[in-house]
Amino acid sequence: MLPVVVIGAGPQGLAAGAHLLERGLEPLILEQGDSAAASVAEWGHVRLFSPWSELTDPASRRLLEPTGWEAPASGYPTGAQWVEGYLAPLASALGSRVRYGARVVGVGRKGRDLSVDAGRAEQPFVVHVEHADGREQRIEAKAVIDASGTWATPSPAGADGLAALGERAAARAGKLVYRIPSIEDAASLAGRHVVVVGNGHSAATAIGLVARIAKREPGTRISWVLRRGAVGNTFGGGMADELPERGALGQRAKQAVESGLVDLVTGFRTERILCEEDRVVLAAEDGRKLAAADQVFVLTGFRPDLSFLSEVRLDLDVRLQAPSKVAVEVDPNLHSCGSVRATGAVDLAHPEPGFYIVGAKSYGRAPTFLALTGFEQVRSVVAAIAGDDAAANRVDLVLPDTGVCGGAGLFDSPDAMGVGGSCCAAPAPQLIQLGTAPVK
């Protein structure tokens, strides 16, 4: 019996392993890192806004409970606590079915390149792997579940989706990073000028951390750079968010702006990053420049790595690079409110039978992915692979509403309807920019 190859030993990849075992299928989980949930470990200092009750998968709990493991009852773990308290034990329970230092470099059909129709669906998948010791391997598979995530491919600071001129040089110099700072990182920037580029939850988290330092050290300057011309839904849904900690995250960032700790700069689309001695200057397409910064945190989201899927027949949305049916649900250009329908095997299927993208990668470039979403995707996809169409088509999850309104009109229009408001309430007043970072 050929295994089902799962790419990535993160939260969804490990959950897929547990579901496959319950269905009598043999998983083979290939992880590029040297430990389970290696990507989560890289942001281990960040606290999740989902509670423990939403961070464990049912099949995984059933696999773990005979080992004496107990699900944490309450609280909001950090990434490191999530790994230690759940993901690492789950990987141990899966044992040798998880292989580390195994980087997938290609997926295809045995004896068929992308252009060949004849007998394609009857052939097994072939997964090409490069191991940490230099070995190359070709593995045949019954089906493939890509749960590799997007952590390794952050989006750049450049306004056009490409790295700004000078961005790579600034990153090599360590003056520009694509991760949320730790509290230690933030403390080391006391009295300096910090720039945060981005509009989502990661940016709000970074602003909250650095603002704590600025409150204690008045000489600390913080510039928060938004590409869009309006504040829009930058601060989230507040009390209307059905995940209270997610709502509170944006409100803390809003308070930092209103108190004057943070200069909010809107409509700033980075074209060039200039190195000046030991600092960097961000220059916009419209000619504006920020004051020289000691550190820049680029938190503009992530995008999927599709490079190893060139021989797989995919149905992807041209904007989000997400499966087309998923994109309809999560495309921020189209949605006027923050409720998102849970997605399953039917939504995640591609013209290549037996191949699925799950987890954060299934949202492509769209934000607001939750672990809950991935666990439901995995349950449905594994049911489909096992031939249980009734279970695959069933939806067992209603996702919590974000409580925000948004849409394409928010990108530049400061008076667009619904900016900053709840989906269920009248539009909130537009927050006016409270200061501008010093310009050169």
C-alpha positions as CSV (number, residue, x, y, z in Angstrom):
1,M,0.0,0.0,0.0
2,L,1.4,3.3,-1.0
3,P,1.6,6.0,1.7
4,V,-0.2,9.4,1.6
5,V,2.6,11.9,1.6
6,V,2.1,14.9,3.7
7,I,4.4,17.9,3.1
8,G,5.1,19.7,6.4
9,A,5.1,18.6,10.0
10,G,3.3,21.7,11.3
11,P,-0.2,21.8,13.0
12,Q,-2.1,20.8,9.9
13,G,0.5,18.3,8.6
14,L,0.6,16.4,11.9
15,A,-3.2,16.5,12.2
16,A,-3.3,14.9,8.7
17,G,-1.1,12.1,10.0
18,A,-3.5,11.4,12.9
19,H,-6.6,11.4,10.6
20,L,-4.9,9.2,8.1
21,L,-4.1,6.6,10.8
22,E,-7.7,6.6,12.0
23,R,-8.8,5.9,8.4
24,G,-6.4,3.0,8.1
25,L,-4.1,4.9,5.7
26,E,-0.3,5.2,6.1
27,P,1.0,8.7,6.4
28,L,4.5,9.8,5.5
29,I,5.1,13.3,6.8
30,L,8.1,15.1,5.2
31,E,9.5,18.1,7.2
32,Q,12.2,20.3,5.9
33,G,13.2,21.4,9.4
34,D,15.0,19.4,12.0
35,S,12.1,19.2,14.4
36,A,8.3,19.1,14.5
37,A,6.6,22.5,13.8
38,A,9.9,24.1,13.0
39,S,8.2,27.2,11.6
40,V,6.1,27.6,14.7
41,A,9.2,27.4,16.8
42,E,10.6,30.4,14.9
43,W,7.8,32.6,16.2
44,G,7.7,30.8,19.5
45,H,7.8,34.1,21.5
46,V,4.5,35.3,20.0
47,R,1.2,34.6,21.9
48,L,-1.7,33.2,19.8
49,F,-5.1,34.9,20.0
50,S,-6.8,31.5,19.7
51,P,-7.3,29.7,23.0
52,W,-6.0,26.2,23.7
53,S,-9.5,24.8,23.0
54,E,-9.2,25.8,19.4
55,L,-5.6,24.7,18.9
56,T,-5.8,21.0,19.1
57,D,-7.4,18.6,16.5
58,P,-9.9,15.9,17.6
59,A,-8.1,13.0,15.8
60,S,-4.8,14.1,17.2
61,R,-6.2,14.2,20.7
62,R,-7.5,10.7,20.3
63,L,-4.0,9.6,19.2
64,L,-2.4,11.3,22.1
65,E,-4.7,10.5,25.0
66,P,-3.6,6.8,25.4
67,T,0.0,8.1,26.0
68,G,-1.2,10.0,29.1
69,W,-1.2,13.4,27.4
70,E,-3.8,15.8,28.6
71,A,-5.2,18.7,26.6
72,P,-4.5,22.1,28.3
73,A,-7.8,23.3,29.7
74,S,-7.5,27.1,29.1
75,G,-5.4,30.0,28.2
76,Y,-3.6,31.5,25.2
77,P,-0.3,29.8,24.5
78,T,2.8,31.2,22.9
79,G,4.1,29.4,19.8
80,A,6.7,27.7,21.9
81,Q,4.1,26.5,24.4
82,W,2.0,25.2,21.5
83,V,4.9,23.2,20.3
84,E,5.9,21.9,23.7
85,G,2.4,21.1,25.0
86,Y,0.9,19.6,21.8
87,L,2.7,19.6,18.5
88,A,6.0,17.9,19.7
89,P,4.1,15.2,21.6
90,L,1.9,14.6,18.6
91,A,5.0,14.2,16.4
92,S,6.4,11.7,18.9
93,A,3.1,9.7,18.8
94,L,3.4,9.5,15.0
95,G,7.0,8.3,15.4
96,S,9.0,7.3,12.3
97,R,6.1,8.4,10.0
98,V,7.6,11.9,10.4
99,R,10.9,12.4,8.7
100,Y,13.0,15.5,9.4
101,G,15.5,17.3,7.2
102,A,13.5,16.2,4.1
103,R,12.8,19.0,1.7
104,V,10.3,18.4,-1.0
105,V,11.6,19.8,-4.3
106,G,9.0,18.4,-6.7
107,V,5.7,16.6,-7.0
108,G,4.4,14.9,-10.2
109,R,2.7,11.8,-11.6
110,K,4.8,8.8,-12.3
111,G,5.9,8.7,-15.9
112,R,3.7,11.7,-16.8
113,D,4.8,15.4,-17.1
114,L,2.3,18.2,-16.8
115,S,1.2,18.0,-20.5
116,V,0.3,14.3,-20.6
117,D,-3.3,13.2,-20.2
118,A,-3.2,9.5,-21.1
119,G,-3.5,7.3,-18.0
120,R,-2.5,10.2,-15.7
121,A,-5.0,9.6,-12.9
122,E,-4.1,5.9,-12.7
123,Q,-0.5,6.6,-12.0
124,P,0.8,7.2,-8.4
125,F,2.3,10.5,-7.4
126,V,6.0,10.8,-7.3
127,V,7.5,13.1,-4.6
128,H,11.1,14.2,-5.1
129,V,13.0,14.8,-1.8
130,E,16.4,16.3,-0.9
131,H,17.6,15.1,2.5
132,A,19.8,17.2,4.8
133,D,22.7,14.7,4.3
134,G,22.6,15.4,0.5
135,R,20.7,12.2,-0.5
136,E,18.0,12.5,-3.1
137,Q,14.9,10.3,-3.0
138,R,11.9,9.6,-5.2
139,I,8.8,8.5,-3.2
140,E,5.6,7.1,-4.8
141,A,2.4,8.1,-3.1
142,K,-1.3,7.3,-3.2
143,A,-2.2,11.0,-2.6
144,V,-0.4,14.2,-1.6
145,I,-1.4,16.7,1.0
146,D,0.6,19.9,0.9
147,A,0.6,21.4,4.4
148,S,3.9,23.3,4.0
149,G,2.5,26.7,5.0
150,T,3.8,30.1,4.0
151,W,6.2,31.1,6.8
152,A,9.3,30.7,4.6
153,T,8.0,33.1,2.0
154,P,7.1,36.5,3.5
155,S,5.9,39.2,1.3
156,P,8.4,42.1,0.7
157,A,8.2,45.8,1.7
158,G,8.0,46.9,-1.9
159,A,4.6,48.4,-2.8
160,D,4.3,46.4,-6.1
161,G,4.7,43.0,-4.6
162,L,8.4,42.9,-5.4
163,A,11.3,43.7,-3.2
164,A,11.9,47.4,-3.0
165,L,15.2,48.7,-4.5
166,G,17.8,48.2,-1.8
167,E,15.5,45.9,0.3
168,R,17.6,42.8,0.0
169,A,20.8,44.7,1.0
170,A,19.0,46.1,4.1
171,A,17.9,42.6,5.0
172,R,21.4,41.3,4.6
173,A,22.7,44.0,6.9
174,G,20.1,43.0,9.5
175,K,18.4,46.4,9.5
176,L,15.2,44.9,8.0
177,V,13.6,41.7,9.2
178,Y,10.4,39.8,8.3
179,R,9.3,38.6,11.8
180,I,7.6,39.9,14.9
181,P,10.1,41.2,17.4
182,S,10.4,39.5,20.8
183,I,10.1,41.7,23.9
184,E,13.9,41.4,24.2
185,D,14.3,42.7,20.6
186,A,11.9,45.6,21.4
187,A,13.8,46.5,24.6
188,S,17.1,46.7,22.6
189,L,15.5,49.4,20.5
190,A,14.8,51.8,23.3
191,G,15.5,55.4,22.3
192,R,15.7,54.5,18.6
193,H,13.5,54.9,15.6
194,V,11.6,51.8,14.7
195,V,9.5,51.3,11.5
196,V,6.8,48.7,11.2
197,V,5.4,48.1,7.7
198,G,2.1,46.2,7.4
199,N,-1.6,46.2,8.1
200,G,-2.5,42.9,9.7
201,H,-2.3,41.1,13.0
202,S,1.4,40.6,12.9
203,A,2.0,44.3,12.5
204,A,-0.5,45.1,15.3
205,T,1.4,42.7,17.6
206,A,4.7,44.4,16.8
207,I,3.3,47.8,17.4
208,G,1.9,46.7,20.8
209,L,5.3,45.4,21.8
210,V,7.4,48.3,20.7
211,A,4.8,50.8,22.1
212,R,5.4,49.3,25.6
213,I,9.0,50.3,25.3
214,A,8.2,53.7,24.0
215,K,6.0,54.3,27.0
216,R,8.9,53.7,29.3
217,E,11.5,55.3,27.1
218,P,10.1,58.6,25.6
219,G,13.0,59.0,23.2
220,T,11.8,55.9,21.3
221,R,10.1,56.8,17.9
222,I,7.8,54.4,16.1
223,S,6.5,54.8,12.6
224,W,3.7,52.5,11.4
225,V,3.5,52.4,7.6
226,L,0.3,51.5,5.8
227,R,0.2,51.2,2.0
228,R,-3.5,52.0,1.9
229,G,-4.6,55.5,1.9
230,A,-7.2,55.0,4.7
231,V,-6.9,53.5,8.1
232,G,-9.8,51.2,7.2
233,N,-9.9,47.9,9.2
234,T,-6.4,48.2,10.5
235,F,-7.5,48.1,14.1
236,G,-9.7,45.0,13.6
237,G,-13.2,44.4,14.9
238,G,-12.7,45.2,18.6
239,M,-15.7,44.1,20.7
240,A,-17.4,42.7,17.6
241,D,-14.7,40.1,17.0
242,E,-15.8,36.7,18.1
243,L,-12.2,35.9,19.1
244,P,-11.8,38.4,22.0
245,E,-8.0,38.3,22.1
246,R,-7.9,39.0,18.3
247,G,-10.1,42.0,18.8
248,A,-8.1,43.3,21.8
249,L,-4.9,43.1,19.7
250,G,-6.0,45.7,17.3
251,Q,-7.4,47.9,20.1
252,R,-4.1,48.0,21.9
253,A,-2.4,49.1,18.7
254,K,-5.1,51.8,18.2
255,Q,-4.5,53.1,21.7
256,A,-0.8,53.3,21.0
257,V,-1.6,55.5,18.0
258,E,-4.1,57.7,19.8
259,S,-1.8,58.2,22.7
260,G,0.9,59.6,20.4
261,L,3.4,56.8,21.0
262,V,3.1,55.8,17.3
263,D,3.0,57.9,14.1
264,L,0.7,56.3,11.6
265,V,1.7,57.0,8.0
266,T,-0.9,56.1,5.4
267,G,-0.6,55.8,1.6
268,F,3.1,55.2,1.9
269,R,4.1,52.7,-0.9
270,T,7.8,51.8,-0.5
271,E,9.8,52.1,-3.7
272,R,13.4,52.2,-2.3
273,I,15.3,51.5,0.9
274,L,18.4,53.5,1.3
275,C,21.3,52.6,3.6
276,E,22.8,55.6,5.4
277,E,25.7,54.5,7.6
278,D,24.1,52.2,10.2
279,R,20.5,53.2,9.5
280,V,18.0,52.8,6.6
281,V,15.6,55.3,5.0
282,L,12.3,54.2,3.4
283,A,11.4,56.2,0.3
284,A,7.9,56.1,-1.2
285,E,6.7,56.2,-4.8
286,D,5.3,59.7,-4.3
287,G,8.7,61.0,-3.1
288,R,8.1,61.0,0.6
289,K,10.9,59.7,2.9
290,L,10.7,58.6,6.5
291,A,13.4,59.7,8.9
292,A,16.3,57.2,9.1
293,A,15.4,54.1,11.0
294,D,17.5,51.9,13.3
295,Q,15.3,48.8,12.6
296,V,12.5,48.0,10.1
297,F,10.0,45.2,10.7
298,V,8.3,44.2,7.4
299,L,5.1,42.4,8.3
300,T,3.2,42.5,5.1
301,G,1.9,39.0,5.1
302,F,3.0,35.8,3.4
303,R,2.6,34.0,0.0
304,P,2.6,30.4,-1.0
305,D,5.7,28.7,-2.5
306,L,4.5,27.0,-5.6
307,S,7.9,26.3,-7.1
308,F,7.9,22.6,-6.4
309,L,4.4,22.1,-7.8
310,S,5.2,23.0,-11.4
311,E,4.2,19.4,-12.6
312,V,0.9,19.3,-10.7
313,R,-2.3,20.5,-12.4
314,L,-3.6,23.3,-10.1
315,D,-6.7,25.4,-10.1
316,L,-5.6,28.6,-8.4
317,D,-7.0,32.1,-8.2
318,V,-4.9,34.5,-10.2
319,R,-4.9,37.1,-7.4
320,L,-4.5,35.2,-4.2
321,Q,-2.8,32.0,-5.5
322,A,-5.3,30.1,-3.5
323,P,-7.5,27.3,-4.7
324,S,-10.2,29.0,-6.7
325,K,-13.2,28.0,-4.5
326,V,-11.4,29.0,-1.4
327,A,-10.4,32.3,-2.9
328,V,-14.1,33.2,-3.4
329,E,-14.5,32.9,0.4
330,V,-11.4,34.8,1.6
331,D,-10.6,37.4,-1.1
332,P,-10.3,40.7,0.7
333,N,-11.0,42.5,-2.6
334,L,-14.5,41.1,-2.6
335,H,-15.7,40.7,0.9
336,S,-17.7,43.4,2.7
337,C,-17.7,41.6,6.0
338,G,-15.4,39.4,8.0
339,S,-17.3,36.1,8.2
340,V,-15.6,33.3,6.3
341,R,-17.2,29.9,5.5
342,A,-15.2,26.8,6.5
343,T,-13.7,25.0,3.5
344,G,-13.3,21.3,2.9
345,A,-12.2,18.7,0.3
346,V,-14.6,20.0,-2.5
347,D,-13.2,23.5,-2.2
348,L,-9.6,22.3,-1.9
349,A,-9.6,19.8,-4.9
350,H,-7.6,20.5,-8.0
351,P,-7.7,19.0,-11.5
352,E,-5.0,16.6,-10.2
353,P,-7.1,14.0,-8.4
354,G,-5.7,13.1,-5.0
355,F,-3.7,16.4,-4.5
356,Y,-4.7,18.9,-1.9
357,I,-3.3,22.1,-0.4
358,V,-4.4,22.7,3.2
359,G,-3.5,25.0,6.0
360,A,-2.3,28.6,5.7
361,K,-1.1,27.8,2.2
362,S,-4.7,27.1,1.1
363,Y,-5.4,30.8,1.7
364,G,-2.7,31.9,-0.7
365,R,-1.9,35.5,0.0
366,A,-5.1,36.1,2.0
367,P,-4.9,36.8,5.8
368,T,-7.0,35.7,8.8
369,F,-6.2,31.9,8.6
370,L,-7.0,30.1,11.8
371,A,-5.8,26.7,13.1
372,L,-9.5,25.7,13.4
373,T,-9.8,26.2,9.6
374,G,-6.9,23.9,8.9
375,F,-8.1,21.1,11.2
376,E,-11.5,21.0,9.5
377,Q,-9.8,21.0,6.1
378,V,-7.7,18.1,7.1
379,R,-10.6,16.1,8.4
380,S,-12.5,16.6,5.2
381,V,-9.6,16.0,2.8
382,V,-8.6,12.7,4.6
383,A,-12.2,11.5,4.4
384,A,-12.2,12.2,0.7
385,I,-8.9,10.3,0.2
386,A,-10.4,7.4,2.1
387,G,-13.5,7.4,-0.1
388,D,-15.9,8.6,2.5
389,D,-17.7,11.2,0.5
390,A,-20.4,11.8,3.1
391,A,-17.9,12.8,5.7
392,A,-15.8,14.8,3.2
393,N,-18.8,16.9,2.1
394,R,-20.0,17.5,5.7
395,V,-19.1,20.8,7.3
396,D,-18.3,20.4,11.0
397,L,-17.2,24.0,11.7
398,V,-18.6,27.5,11.8
399,L,-15.7,30.0,12.0
400,P,-15.7,33.0,14.4
401,D,-16.5,36.3,12.7
402,T,-13.7,38.9,12.7
403,G,-16.1,41.7,13.3
404,V,-14.6,43.9,10.6
405,C,-15.9,45.3,7.4
406,G,-13.6,45.7,4.4
407,G,-13.4,45.5,0.7
408,A,-11.6,46.8,-2.4
409,G,-12.9,50.4,-1.8
410,L,-10.9,50.7,1.4
411,F,-7.5,50.7,-0.2
412,D,-7.4,54.4,-1.0
413,S,-10.7,55.9,-0.2
414,P,-10.7,57.6,3.3
415,D,-14.5,57.9,3.2
416,A,-15.4,54.4,2.1
417,M,-18.4,52.9,3.8
418,G,-17.8,50.7,6.8
419,V,-14.2,51.6,7.5
420,G,-13.2,50.5,10.9
421,G,-16.7,49.3,11.7
422,S,-18.4,46.1,12.8
423,C,-20.3,43.9,10.3
424,C,-23.3,44.1,12.5
425,A,-23.2,47.8,13.5
426,A,-23.3,51.2,11.9
427,P,-19.9,52.3,10.5
428,A,-17.6,53.7,13.1
429,P,-16.1,57.2,12.6
430,Q,-13.0,57.2,10.5
431,L,-9.8,57.6,12.6
432,I,-7.8,60.5,11.3
433,Q,-4.0,60.1,11.1
434,L,-2.5,61.3,14.4
435,G,0.8,62.6,13.3
436,T,3.3,61.9,10.6
437,A,6.8,60.4,11.1
438,P,9.5,63.1,10.6
439,V,10.4,63.4,6.9
440,K,13.8,64.3,5.4
